[in-house]
């Protein structure tokens, strides 16, 4: 998704080891039927059309529904390819060769035309200030405010208190809580089709 946002920038910067590209699209479909049934939960559904509950998360998708979702994913992927080809002035065929969800280092990305310059956030800010003809009359403000060390310690302690005082949840809630962090970012985007672009892996630092 990050590269999609940057495609029409005047200039794209990347560190030598920046994970660049990931020109790909996928759809997220959930089915908690087995998990719910194992905990005694079932559903009764009344609908007036065959696709009325296409977004249901309590049953497997039919072949027709999967085909519909795949069509939407393919359409958005084609849009992504077109945007990159137009903004980077690259042949569409070349973009298809370097896309397919793959990622590149910043150095490789510059060689294949995905970025303009090797550099970091400070280089990009200086370039933006120069383009805006601000000379030396500018400063950087960061939002949201970065919490201080003391604030982070206090937040950790209050979270620990909440955890120790909370009653142990039932098995279904426990399983859903495991998905909470991974799904939180999707809920902030709130795309009605539930289709997003993301790296093919997830970093976890403990």
MDTraj code that builds the backbone (N, CA, C; nanometers):
import mdtraj as md
import numpy as np

residues = "UNK UNK UNK UNK UNK UNK UNK UNK UNK UNK UNK UNK UNK UNK UNK UNK UNK UNK UNK UNK UNK UNK UNK UNK UNK UNK UNK UNK UNK UNK UNK UNK UNK UNK UNK UNK UNK UNK UNK UNK UNK UNK UNK UNK UNK UNK UNK UNK UNK UNK UNK UNK UNK UNK UNK UNK UNK UNK UNK UNK UNK UNK UNK UNK UNK UNK UNK UNK UNK UNK UNK UNK UNK UNK UNK UNK UNK UNK UNK UNK UNK UNK UNK UNK UNK UNK UNK UNK UNK UNK UNK UNK UNK UNK UNK UNK UNK UNK UNK UNK UNK UNK UNK UNK UNK UNK UNK UNK UNK UNK UNK UNK UNK UNK UNK UNK UNK UNK UNK UNK UNK UNK UNK UNK UNK UNK UNK UNK UNK UNK UNK UNK UNK UNK UNK UNK UNK UNK UNK UNK UNK UNK UNK UNK UNK UNK UNK UNK UNK UNK UNK UNK UNK UNK UNK UNK UNK UNK UNK UNK UNK UNK UNK UNK UNK UNK UNK UNK UNK UNK UNK UNK UNK UNK UNK UNK UNK UNK UNK UNK UNK UNK UNK UNK UNK UNK UNK UNK UNK UNK UNK UNK UNK UNK UNK UNK UNK UNK UNK UNK UNK UNK UNK UNK UNK UNK".split()
xyz = np.array([
    [0.0794, -0.1201, 0.0000],
    [0.0000, 0.0000, 0.0000],
    [0.0835, 0.1263, 0.0000],
    [0.2014, 0.1199, 0.0634],
    [0.2881, 0.2369, 0.0703],
    [0.3332, 0.2838, -0.0666],
    [0.3655, 0.1887, -0.1534],
    [0.4125, 0.2291, -0.2863],
    [0.2972, 0.2847, -0.3693],
    [0.1774, 0.2310, -0.3502],
    [0.0593, 0.2854, -0.4200],
    [0.0456, 0.4341, -0.3874],
    [0.0581, 0.4682, -0.2582],
    [0.0431, 0.6075, -0.2153],
    [0.1490, 0.6961, -0.2791],
    [0.2696, 0.6437, -0.2941],
    [0.3816, 0.7260, -0.3404],
    [0.3926, 0.7356, -0.4923],
    [0.3106, 0.6610, -0.5664],
    [0.3321, 0.6512, -0.7110],
    [0.3355, 0.7860, -0.7822],
    [0.2470, 0.8786, -0.7457],
    [0.2405, 1.0056, -0.8180],
    [0.3191, 1.1169, -0.7480],
    [0.4116, 1.0798, -0.6625],
    [0.4971, 1.1800, -0.5990],
    [0.5899, 1.2425, -0.7030],
    [0.6339, 1.3661, -0.6754],
    [0.7302, 1.4309, -0.7647],
    [0.8633, 1.3559, -0.7663],
    [0.8972, 1.3005, -0.6508],
    [1.0249, 1.2290, -0.6402],
    [1.0128, 1.1267, -0.5276],
    [1.0601, 1.0054, -0.5517],
    [1.0523, 0.8986, -0.4521],
    [1.1921, 0.8678, -0.4003],
    [1.2070, 0.8727, -0.2675],
    [1.3334, 0.8412, -0.2015],
    [1.3228, 0.7044, -0.1352],
    [1.4353, 0.6352, -0.1257],
    [1.4386, 0.5068, -0.0548],
    [1.5773, 0.4861, 0.0031],
    [1.5825, 0.4328, 0.1250],
    [1.7102, 0.3940, 0.1833],
    [1.7639, 0.2734, 0.1054],
    [1.8949, 0.2464, 0.1145],
    [1.9500, 0.1306, 0.0426],
    [1.8803, -0.0004, 0.0768],
    [1.8391, -0.0150, 0.2042],
    [1.7746, -0.1404, 0.2466],
    [1.6234, -0.1263, 0.2644],
    [1.5645, -0.0191, 0.2121],
    [1.4194, -0.0021, 0.2205],
    [1.3474, -0.1142, 0.1459],
    [1.2436, -0.1699, 0.2074],
    [1.1609, -0.2696, 0.1394],
    [1.0671, -0.1949, 0.0450],
    [1.0927, -0.2064, -0.0829],
    [1.0242, -0.1252, -0.1836],
    [0.9438, -0.2137, -0.2783],
    [0.8328, -0.1603, -0.3262],
    [0.7529, -0.2329, -0.4242],
    [0.6302, -0.2945, -0.3621],
    [0.6293, -0.4275, -0.3517],
    [0.5111, -0.5018, -0.3060],
    [0.3894, -0.4607, -0.3878],
    [0.4082, -0.4556, -0.5197],
    [0.2993, -0.4182, -0.6096],
    [0.2103, -0.5404, -0.6279],
    [0.1162, -0.5540, -0.5400],
    [0.0265, -0.6689, -0.5412],
    [-0.0970, -0.6396, -0.4586],
    [-0.2014, -0.7170, -0.4778],
    [-0.3286, -0.6966, -0.4078],
    [-0.3837, -0.8325, -0.3659],
    [-0.4441, -0.8377, -0.2490],
    [-0.5086, -0.9612, -0.2052],
    [-0.6364, -0.9268, -0.1295],
    [-0.7243, -1.0235, -0.1173],
    [-0.8469, -1.0054, -0.0408],
    [-0.8423, -1.0896, 0.0852],
    [-0.8977, -1.0373, 0.1940],
    [-0.9005, -1.1081, 0.3220],
    [-1.0417, -1.1596, 0.3463],
    [-1.0558, -1.2902, 0.3555],
    [-1.1860, -1.3523, 0.3797],
    [-1.1772, -1.4372, 0.5055],
    [-1.2684, -1.4161, 0.5983],
    [-1.2656, -1.4878, 0.7250],
    [-1.3797, -1.5889, 0.7322],
    [-1.3521, -1.6989, 0.7976],
    [-1.4544, -1.8009, 0.8218],
    [-1.4327, -1.8576, 0.9618],
    [-1.5152, -1.8137, 1.0569],
    [-1.4996, -1.8574, 1.1961],
    [-1.6013, -1.9653, 1.2327],
    [-1.6583, -2.0289, 1.1316],
    [-1.7629, -2.1281, 1.1570],
    [-1.7142, -2.2394, 1.2491],
    [-1.6022, -2.3006, 1.2169],
    [-1.5531, -2.4126, 1.2975],
    [-1.5175, -2.3667, 1.4385],
    [-1.4508, -2.2516, 1.4479],
    [-1.4139, -2.1982, 1.5791],
    [-1.5383, -2.1725, 1.6636],
    [-1.6402, -2.1121, 1.6031],
    [-1.7628, -2.0819, 1.6770],
    [-1.8370, -2.2091, 1.7166],
    [-1.8483, -2.3029, 1.6223],
    [-1.9187, -2.4277, 1.6518],
    [-1.8517, -2.5056, 1.7639],
    [-1.7198, -2.5007, 1.7684],
    [-1.6469, -2.5687, 1.8756],
    [-1.6767, -2.5087, 2.0122],
    [-1.7295, -2.3864, 2.0113],
    [-1.7637, -2.3200, 2.1371],
    [-1.9146, -2.3059, 2.1547],
    [-1.9904, -2.3867, 2.0789],
    [-2.1349, -2.3916, 2.0980],
    [-2.2138, -2.2815, 2.0321],
    [-2.1538, -2.2100, 1.9369],
    [-2.2239, -2.1010, 1.8696],
    [-2.2666, -2.1449, 1.7300],
    [-2.3924, -2.1189, 1.6952],
    [-2.4440, -2.1484, 1.5619],
    [-2.5261, -2.0301, 1.5127],
    [-2.5593, -2.0292, 1.3822],
    [-2.6353, -1.9193, 1.3232],
    [-2.7519, -1.9735, 1.2417],
    [-2.8622, -1.9007, 1.2429],
    [-2.9748, -1.9255, 1.1531],
    [-2.9895, -1.8023, 1.0648],
    [-2.9898, -1.8220, 0.9338],
    [-2.9863, -1.7096, 0.8397],
    [-3.1099, -1.7108, 0.7506],
    [-3.1698, -1.5927, 0.7336],
    [-3.2801, -1.5737, 0.6398],
    [-3.2366, -1.4670, 0.5400],
    [-3.2420, -1.4973, 0.4101],
    [-3.1992, -1.4008, 0.3097],
    [-3.2919, -1.4069, 0.1893],
    [-3.2941, -1.2970, 0.1126],
    [-3.3859, -1.2858, -0.0011],
    [-3.3149, -1.2969, -0.1354],
    [-3.1819, -1.3116, -0.1348],
    [-3.1059, -1.3255, -0.2594],
    [-2.9848, -1.4133, -0.2329],
    [-2.9347, -1.4770, -0.3368],
    [-2.8263, -1.5736, -0.3194],
    [-2.6978, -1.5098, -0.2698],
    [-2.6780, -1.3807, -0.2994],
    [-2.5549, -1.3125, -0.2596],
    [-2.5780, -1.2131, -0.1460],
    [-2.6924, -1.2214, -0.0806],
    [-2.7248, -1.1251, 0.0248],
    [-2.6258, -1.1308, 0.1399],
    [-2.5722, -1.2491, 0.1684],
    [-2.4781, -1.2615, 0.2803],
    [-2.3388, -1.2963, 0.2301],
    [-2.2998, -1.2364, 0.1175],
    [-2.1692, -1.2663, 0.0600],
    [-2.0557, -1.2288, 0.1547],
    [-2.0788, -1.1321, 0.2442],
    [-1.9746, -1.0907, 0.3375],
    [-1.9829, -1.1649, 0.4709],
    [-2.0602, -1.2699, 0.4753],
    [-2.0716, -1.3483, 0.5982],
    [-1.9365, -1.4077, 0.6367],
    [-1.9089, -1.4094, 0.7664],
    [-1.7842, -1.4686, 0.8170],
    [-1.8098, -1.5983, 0.8920],
    [-1.9317, -1.6520, 0.8814],
    [-1.9660, -1.7704, 0.9608],
    [-1.9922, -1.8926, 0.8739],
    [-1.9444, -1.8889, 0.7506],
    [-1.9573, -2.0053, 0.6625],
    [-1.8526, -1.9945, 0.5525],
    [-1.8191, -2.1053, 0.4866],
    [-1.7255, -2.0982, 0.3735],
    [-1.7885, -2.0234, 0.2561],
    [-1.7056, -1.9612, 0.1742],
    [-1.7536, -1.8937, 0.0541],
    [-1.7831, -1.9969, -0.0556],
    [-1.8851, -1.9692, -0.1355],
    [-1.9162, -2.0547, -0.2495],
    [-1.8197, -2.0232, -0.3638],
    [-1.8156, -2.1096, -0.4643],
    [-1.7294, -2.0854, -0.5804],
    [-1.7668, -1.9548, -0.6498],
    [-1.8958, -1.9251, -0.6571],
    [-1.9405, -1.8009, -0.7201],
    [-1.8912, -1.6790, -0.6426],
    [-1.9010, -1.6855, -0.5109],
    [-1.8565, -1.5731, -0.4277],
    [-1.7061, -1.5540, -0.4377],
    [-1.6311, -1.6640, -0.4366],
    [-1.4859, -1.6545, -0.4505],
    [-1.4484, -1.5925, -0.5844],
    [-1.5219, -1.6274, -0.6894],
    [-1.4952, -1.5708, -0.8216],
    [-1.5203, -1.4206, -0.8228],
    [-1.6246, -1.3762, -0.7522],
    [-1.6549, -1.2331, -0.7446],
    [-1.5429, -1.1588, -0.6734],
    [-1.4989, -1.2122, -0.5594],
    [-1.3898, -1.1479, -0.4861],
    [-1.2619, -1.1464, -0.5691],
    [-1.2337, -1.2566, -0.6392],
    [-1.1126, -1.2626, -0.7201],
    [-1.1170, -1.1606, -0.8335],
    [-1.2347, -1.1395, -0.8906],
    [-1.2498, -1.0389, -0.9956],
    [-1.2189, -0.8997, -0.9424],
    [-1.2676, -0.8681, -0.8218],
    [-1.2401, -0.7375, -0.7623],
    [-1.0913, -0.7206, -0.7345],
    [-1.0280, -0.8254, -0.6834],
    [-0.8843, -0.8198, -0.6568],
    [-0.8079, -0.7963, -0.7867],
    [-0.8444, -0.8684, -0.8922],
    [-0.7768, -0.8534, -1.0212],
    [-0.7930, -0.7124, -1.0773],
    [-0.9118, -0.6552, -1.0608],
    [-0.9364, -0.5200, -1.1112],
    [-0.8485, -0.4179, -1.0393],
    [-0.8380, -0.4311, -0.9082],
    [-0.7563, -0.3370, -0.8317],
    [-0.6086, -0.3571, -0.8634],
    [-0.5674, -0.4819, -0.8828],
    [-0.4282, -0.5093, -0.9214],
    [-0.3962, -0.4433, -1.0557],
    [-0.4871, -0.4528, -1.1517],
    [-0.4661, -0.3888, -1.2818],
    [-0.4570, -0.2373, -1.2668],
    [-0.5384, -0.1792, -1.1778],
    [-0.5302, -0.0354, -1.1518],
    [-0.3929, 0.0007, -1.0960],
    [-0.3434, -0.0829, -1.0044],
    [-0.2119, -0.0606, -0.9444],
    [-0.1045, -0.0610, -1.0535],
    [-0.1082, -0.1609, -1.1410],
    [-0.0112, -0.1701, -1.2499],
    [-0.0173, -0.0453, -1.3377],
    [-0.1382, -0.0019, -1.3720],
    [-0.1548, 0.1159, -1.4578],
    [-0.0991, 0.2411, -1.3911],
    [-0.1247, 0.2574, -1.2613],
    [-0.0758, 0.3747, -1.1892],
    [0.0765, 0.3792, -1.1894],
    [0.1392, 0.2649, -1.1619],
    [0.2852, 0.2604, -1.1583],
    [0.3423, 0.2873, -1.2971],
    [0.2856, 0.2247, -1.3992],
    [0.3352, 0.2433, -1.5355],
    [0.3256, 0.3897, -1.5783],
    [0.2135, 0.4543, -1.5458],
    [0.1944, 0.5938, -1.5855],
    [0.2857, 0.6876, -1.5076],
    [0.2893, 0.6711, -1.3755],
    [0.3648, 0.7649, -1.2923],
    [0.5153, 0.7487, -1.3081],
    [0.5617, 0.6245, -1.3272],
    [0.7057, 0.6003, -1.3403],
    [0.7507, 0.6001, -1.4855],
    [0.6555, 0.6211, -1.5772],
    [0.6864, 0.6242, -1.7210],
    [0.7586, 0.4961, -1.7636],
    [0.7006, 0.3842, -1.7238],
    [0.7549, 0.2525, -1.7562],
    [0.6549, 0.1768, -1.8427],
    [0.7040, 0.0900, -1.9318],
    [0.6114, 0.0062, -2.0083],
    [0.5301, -0.0829, -1.9144],
    [0.4035, -0.1001, -1.9454],
    [0.3169, -0.1803, -1.8597],
    [0.3698, -0.3226, -1.8453],
    [0.4255, -0.3767, -1.9522],
    [0.4807, -0.5115, -1.9461],
    [0.5950, -0.5227, -1.8473],
    [0.6803, -0.4187, -1.8407],
    [0.7917, -0.4208, -1.7458],
    [0.7405, -0.4141, -1.6026],
    [0.6380, -0.3310, -1.5801],
    [0.5813, -0.3209, -1.4456],
    [0.5247, -0.4554, -1.4019],
    [0.4591, -0.5260, -1.4930],
    [0.4056, -0.6582, -1.4595],
    [0.5170, -0.7543, -1.4210],
    [0.6324, -0.7409, -1.4868],
    [0.7455, -0.8299, -1.4572],
    [0.8022, -0.8060, -1.3177],
    [0.8003, -0.6789, -1.2716],
    [0.8597, -0.6478, -1.1414],
    [0.7547, -0.6414, -1.0309],
    [0.6284, -0.6642, -1.0653],
    [0.5195, -0.6565, -0.9664],
    [0.4964, -0.7924, -0.9021],
    [0.3752, -0.8436, -0.9122],
    [0.3387, -0.9749, -0.8584],
    [0.3618, -0.9856, -0.7073],
    [0.3535, -0.8699, -0.6381],
    [0.3679, -0.8697, -0.4934],
    [0.5100, -0.8762, -0.4431],
    [0.6084, -0.8800, -0.5331],
    [0.7473, -0.8942, -0.4889],
    [0.8006, -0.7635, -0.4309],
    [0.9028, -0.7757, -0.3467],
    [0.9648, -0.6582, -0.2857],
    [1.1104, -0.6493, -0.3299],
    [1.1616, -0.5260, -0.3282],
    [1.2976, -0.4984, -0.3742],
    [1.3677, -0.4104, -0.2711],
    [1.4988, -0.4229, -0.2636],
    [1.5752, -0.3301, -0.1805],
    [1.5724, -0.1934, -0.2469],
    [1.6057, -0.0900, -0.1703],
    [1.6061, 0.0437, -0.2275],
    [1.6996, 0.0558, -0.3463],
    [1.8163, -0.0072, -0.3362],
    [1.9143, -0.0008, -0.4453],
    [1.8594, -0.0675, -0.5710],
    [1.8037, -0.1878, -0.5544],
    [1.7462, -0.2571, -0.6701],
    [1.6283, -0.1792, -0.7279],
    [1.5481, -0.1192, -0.6395],
    [1.4314, -0.0434, -0.6849],
    [1.4732, 0.0758, -0.7706],
    [1.5848, 0.1386, -0.7348],
    [1.6336, 0.2513, -0.8160],
    [1.6797, 0.2024, -0.9532],
    [1.7442, 0.0872, -0.9558],
    [1.7946, 0.0345, -1.0823],
    [1.6822, -0.0019, -1.1791],
    [1.5686, -0.0469, -1.1244],
    [1.4585, -0.0880, -1.2125],
    [1.3546, 0.0227, -1.2312],
    [1.3808, 0.1408, -1.1730],
    [1.2967, 0.2563, -1.2003],
    [1.1818, 0.2812, -1.1053],
    [1.1801, 0.2121, -0.9904],
    [1.0701, 0.2328, -0.8959],
    [1.0933, 0.3525, -0.8049],
    [1.2183, 0.3930, -0.7841],
    [1.2482, 0.5107, -0.7015],
    [1.3436, 0.6012, -0.7787],
    [1.3503, 0.7275, -0.7344],
    [1.4337, 0.8259, -0.8033],
    [1.5692, 0.8452, -0.7381],
    [1.5741, 0.8311, -0.6054],
    [1.6973, 0.8678, -0.5358],
    [1.7140, 0.7847, -0.4094],
    [1.8391, 0.7495, -0.3794],
    [1.8699, 0.6809, -0.2547],
    [1.8854, 0.7855, -0.1447],
    [1.8019, 0.7763, -0.0422],
    [1.8060, 0.8718, 0.0677],
    [1.6942, 0.8427, 0.1656],
    [1.6968, 0.9124, 0.2799],
    [1.5988, 0.8883, 0.3847],
    [1.4961, 0.9992, 0.3963],
    [1.4249, 0.9986, 0.5077],
    [1.3175, 1.0950, 0.5298],
    [1.3700, 1.2379, 0.5327],
    [1.4890, 1.2578, 0.5897],
    [1.5455, 1.3928, 0.5960],
    [1.5779, 1.4456, 0.4565],
    [1.6281, 1.3576, 0.3707],
    [1.6561, 1.3989, 0.2328],
    [1.5266, 1.4372, 0.1608],
    [1.4211, 1.3607, 0.1855],
    [1.2928, 1.3902, 0.1220],
    [1.2364, 1.5230, 0.1716],
    [1.2514, 1.5502, 0.3011],
    [1.2017, 1.6762, 0.3575],
    [1.2787, 1.7944, 0.2996],
    [1.4102, 1.7804, 0.2902],
    [1.4920, 1.8884, 0.2332],
    [1.4540, 1.9140, 0.0873],
    [1.4277, 1.8068, 0.0150],
    [1.3877, 1.8220, -0.1253],
    [1.2534, 1.8948, -0.1352],
    [1.1589, 1.8584, -0.0474],
    [1.0277, 1.9232, -0.0486],
    [1.0399, 2.0718, -0.0152],
    [1.1248, 2.1043, 0.0828],
    [1.1448, 2.2445, 0.1206],
    [1.2073, 2.3229, 0.0056],
    [1.3001, 2.2601, -0.0645],
    [1.3644, 2.3258, -0.1791],
    [1.2642, 2.3495, -0.2906],
    [1.1792, 2.2495, -0.3169],
    [1.0785, 2.2644, -0.4220],
    [0.9778, 2.3736, -0.3877],
    [0.9518, 2.3916, -0.2567],
    [0.8582, 2.4952, -0.2116],
    [0.9245, 2.6318, -0.1991],
    [1.0561, 2.6377, -0.2315],
    [1.1329, 2.7628, -0.2265],
    [1.1275, 2.8265, -0.0875],
    [1.1455, 2.7441, 0.0159],
    [1.1433, 2.7938, 0.1536],
    [1.2793, 2.8414, 0.2008],
    [1.3829, 2.8165, 0.1227],
    [1.5212, 2.8495, 0.1592],
    [1.5533, 2.7849, 0.2936],
    [1.5950, 2.8659, 0.3930],
    [1.6261, 2.8091, 0.5248],
    [1.5185, 2.8413, 0.6281],
    [1.4086, 2.9009, 0.5838],
    [1.3048, 2.9452, 0.6769],
    [1.1977, 2.8370, 0.6926],
    [1.2340, 2.7239, 0.7553],
    [1.1369, 2.6165, 0.7775],
    [1.1841, 2.5273, 0.8920],
    [1.0917, 2.4569, 0.9518],
    [1.1226, 2.3606, 1.0568],
    [1.0248, 2.2447, 1.0461],
    [1.0587, 2.1345, 1.1079],
    [0.9776, 2.0130, 1.1013],
    [0.9036, 1.9941, 1.2331],
    [0.7737, 1.9696, 1.2257],
    [0.6938, 1.9330, 1.3425],
    [0.6362, 1.7942, 1.3200],
    [0.6438, 1.7083, 1.4207],
    [0.5991, 1.5697, 1.4080],
    [0.4644, 1.5490, 1.4764],
    [0.3734, 1.4827, 1.4057],
    [0.2419, 1.4478, 1.4590],
    [0.2165, 1.3001, 1.4327],
    [0.1521, 1.2269, 1.5260],
    [0.1149, 1.2735, 1.6599],
    [0.2382, 1.2894, 1.7481],
    [0.2206, 1.3553, 1.8608],
    [0.3307, 1.3795, 1.9524],
    [0.3891, 1.2474, 2.0017],
    [0.5213, 1.2372, 1.9961],
    [0.5886, 1.1159, 2.0425],
    [0.5904, 1.1158, 2.1955],
    [0.5359, 1.0123, 2.2602],
    [0.5325, 1.0110, 2.4073],
    [0.6722, 1.0043, 2.4671],
    [0.6893, 1.0673, 2.5825],
    [0.8179, 1.0645, 2.6515],
    [0.8410, 0.9278, 2.7145],
    [0.9626, 0.9059, 2.7636],
    [0.9955, 0.7793, 2.8290],
    [0.9052, 0.7565, 2.9493],
    [0.8812, 0.8632, 3.0282],
    [0.7964, 0.8504, 3.1458],
    [0.6532, 0.8151, 3.1070],
    [0.6037, 0.8751, 2.9987],
    [0.4676, 0.8457, 2.9538],
    [0.4538, 0.7011, 2.9071],
    [0.5573, 0.6498, 2.8420],
    [0.5529, 0.5109, 2.7961],
    [0.5541, 0.4143, 2.9136],
    [0.6340, 0.4463, 3.0169],
    [0.6384, 0.3623, 3.1372],
    [0.5017, 0.3600, 3.2045],
    [0.4386, 0.4787, 3.2172],
    [0.3075, 0.4879, 3.2812],
    [0.2034, 0.4084, 3.2028],
    [0.2077, 0.4172, 3.0716],
    [0.1121, 0.3430, 2.9894],
    [0.1295, 0.1928, 3.0080],
    [0.2550, 0.1480, 3.0145],
    [0.2820, 0.0055, 3.0345],
    [0.2278, -0.0423, 3.1680],
    [0.2491, 0.0374, 3.2736],
    [0.2027, -0.0012, 3.4069],
    [0.0505, -0.0080, 3.4129],
    [-0.0165, 0.0906, 3.3520],
    [-0.1629, 0.0899, 3.3548],
    [-0.2190, -0.0262, 3.2736],
    [-0.1525, -0.0603, 3.1646],
    [-0.1974, -0.1757, 3.0860],
    [-0.1820, -0.3047, 3.1649],
    [-0.0704, -0.3158, 3.2412],
    [-0.0483, -0.4348, 3.3234],
    [-0.1578, -0.4495, 3.4278],
    [-0.1998, -0.3354, 3.4864],
    [-0.3053, -0.3399, 3.5875],
    [-0.4350, -0.3897, 3.5254],
    [-0.4656, -0.3414, 3.4055],
    [-0.5883, -0.3840, 3.3382],
    [-0.5856, -0.5337, 3.3101],
    [-0.4692, -0.5840, 3.2696],
    [-0.4580, -0.7260, 3.2360],
    [-0.4751, -0.8125, 3.3588],
    [-0.4088, -0.7749, 3.4705],
    [-0.4151, -0.8577, 3.5906],
    [-0.5523, -0.8542, 3.6557],
    [-0.6260, -0.7444, 3.6363],
    [-0.7571, -0.7339, 3.7000],
    [-0.8695, -0.7878, 3.6120],
    [-0.8370, -0.8217, 3.4894],
    [-0.9390, -0.8687, 3.3962],
    [-0.9663, -1.0175, 3.4174],
    [-1.0906, -1.0530, 3.4123],
    [-1.1274, -1.1931, 3.4255],
    [-1.0871, -1.2692, 3.3002],
    [-1.0422, -1.3937, 3.3168],
    [-1.0008, -1.4740, 3.2026],
    [-1.1174, -1.4935, 3.1062],
    [-1.0979, -1.4663, 2.9760],
    [-1.2074, -1.4782, 2.8798],
    [-1.2346, -1.6229, 2.8418],
    [-1.3500, -1.6460, 2.7811],
    [-1.3834, -1.7787, 2.7334],
    [-1.2982, -1.8111, 2.6107],
    [-1.2922, -1.9383, 2.5689],
    [-1.2033, -1.9790, 2.4587],
    [-1.2234, -1.9007, 2.3297],
    [-1.3495, -1.8730, 2.2911],
    [-1.3731, -1.8011, 2.1666],
    [-1.3132, -1.6616, 2.1719],
    [-1.3321, -1.5932, 2.2855],
    [-1.2757, -1.4593, 2.3003],
    [-1.1238, -1.4635, 2.2956],
    [-1.0648, -1.5651, 2.3570],
    [-0.9192, -1.5793, 2.3552],
    [-0.8667, -1.5883, 2.2128],
    [-0.9333, -1.6685, 2.1300],
    [-0.8898, -1.6837, 1.9913],
    [-0.9062, -1.5538, 1.9134],
    [-1.0155, -1.4831, 1.9372],
    [-1.0393, -1.3589, 1.8647],
    [-0.9398, -1.2506, 1.9057],
    [-0.9005, -1.2493, 2.0333],
    [-0.8032, -1.1507, 2.0800],
    [-0.6690, -1.1686, 2.0117],
    [-0.6366, -1.2940, 1.9760],
    [-0.5109, -1.3197, 1.9060],
    [-0.5083, -1.2519, 1.7690],
    [-0.6266, -1.2338, 1.7105],
    [-0.6358, -1.1708, 1.5789],
    [-0.6464, -1.0188, 1.5868],
    [-0.6677, -0.9671, 1.7082],
    [-0.7010, -0.8254, 1.7238],
    [-0.5943, -0.7342, 1.6652],
    [-0.4671, -0.7567, 1.7029],
    [-0.3608, -0.6685, 1.6575],
    [-0.3440, -0.6733, 1.5065],
    [-0.3531, -0.7950, 1.4505],
    [-0.3345, -0.8093, 1.3064],
    [-0.4476, -0.7451, 1.2269],
    [-0.5671, -0.7453, 1.2834],
    [-0.6828, -0.6939, 1.2106],
    [-0.7086, -0.5459, 1.2362],
    [-0.6448, -0.4905, 1.3403],
    [-0.6732, -0.3515, 1.3779],
    [-0.6462, -0.2555, 1.2630],
    [-0.5360, -0.2790, 1.1913],
    [-0.5008, -0.1876, 1.0824],
    [-0.6040, -0.1916, 0.9707],
    [-0.6642, -0.3112, 0.9465],
    [-0.7652, -0.3206, 0.8419],
    [-0.8900, -0.2413, 0.8786],
    [-0.9282, -0.2446, 1.0060],
    [-1.0497, -0.1746, 1.0479],
    [-1.0333, -0.0238, 1.0369],
    [-0.9097, 0.0271, 1.0498],
    [-0.8891, 0.1710, 1.0362],
    [-0.9084, 0.2156, 0.8922],
    [-0.8749, 0.1299, 0.7967],
    [-0.8943, 0.1655, 0.6563],
    [-1.0421, 0.1596, 0.6177],
    [-1.1133, 0.0589, 0.6690],
    [-1.2586, 0.0501, 0.6513],
    [-1.3001, 0.0500, 0.5045],
    [-1.2272, -0.0255, 0.4231],
    [-1.2659, -0.0395, 0.2829],
    [-1.3889, -0.1295, 0.2741],
    [-1.4978, -0.0837, 0.2094],
    [-1.6200, -0.1659, 0.2058],
    [-1.6011, -0.2995, 0.1361],
    [-1.5030, -0.3095, 0.0458],
    [-1.4790, -0.4352, -0.0238],
    [-1.3821, -0.5257, 0.0522],
    [-1.3160, -0.4705, 0.1543],
    [-1.2236, -0.5515, 0.2325],
    [-1.1016, -0.5951, 0.1554],
    [-1.0550, -0.5140, 0.0593],
    [-0.9389, -0.5492, -0.0220],
    [-0.8278, -0.4486, 0.0054],
    [-0.7072, -0.4975, 0.0346],
    [-0.5970, -0.4108, 0.0720],
    [-0.4675, -0.4566, 0.0056],
    [-0.3690, -0.3675, 0.0047],
    [-0.2346, -0.4017, -0.0404],
    [-0.1431, -0.4008, 0.0814],
    [-0.0610, -0.5041, 0.0964],
    [0.0238, -0.5150, 0.2150],
    [0.1424, -0.6039, 0.1830],
    [0.2479, -0.5911, 0.2636],
    [0.3632, -0.6792, 0.2468],
    [0.3224, -0.8243, 0.2689],
    [0.3907, -0.9177, 0.2037],
    [0.3531, -1.0595, 0.2187],
    [0.3988, -1.1215, 0.3494],
    [0.4495, -1.0393, 0.4427],
    [0.4886, -1.0921, 0.5725],
    [0.4670, -0.9834, 0.6766],
    [0.4785, -1.0190, 0.8041],
    [0.4516, -0.9256, 0.9125],
    [0.5640, -0.9331, 1.0145],
    [0.6186, -0.8171, 1.0529],
    [0.7246, -0.8121, 1.1538],
    [0.6636, -0.8144, 1.2931],
    [0.7224, -0.8942, 1.3812],
    [0.6825, -0.8947, 1.5220],
    [0.8086, -0.8832, 1.6067],
    [0.8191, -0.7760, 1.6861],
    [0.9342, -0.7545, 1.7722],
    [0.8891, -0.7643, 1.9170],
    [0.9402, -0.8629, 1.9907],
    [0.9044, -0.8821, 2.1312],
    [1.0226, -0.8422, 2.2204],
])
top = md.Topology()
chain = top.add_chain()
for i, resn in enumerate(residues, 1):
    res = top.add_residue(resn, chain, resSeq=i)
    for name in ("N", "CA", "C"):
        top.add_atom(name, md.element.get_by_symbol(name[0]), res)
traj = md.Trajectory(xyz[None], top)
